[in-house]
Amino acid sequence: MRLRTIDLFDRAWTRLPKVGESPLTFPSPEPVREIDFIYARGTAKRPTGRAEVIDERVASDHRPVIATIAW
C-alpha cells in the first residue's frame, strides 16, 4: 500500500535509494515494511546519494537509516 504523502514527496523531492540487504525498517526485530525514507531537495542541482538501513534491533521500533548526500 502506498501512502498519498509518499507519492507527494516522490514528485517534489529526490528519494535516495537504499543499498544493502533490505530496505525494510519496521518493526526493528524482523522488518516486514519499508516505512522510513531519506529525501533530499536541491535548489540548483539535483542531489545524489544513497541511504542504508542499519541492523540495529534494540534502540527503537524502527531500524535506523543513514544517508550520504552530495549536490
ABEGO torsion letter per residue (X at the ends): XBBAAAAAAAAABBBBBBBEABABAOBAABBABBABBBBBBBAABBBBEBBBBBBBAAABABBBBBBBBBX
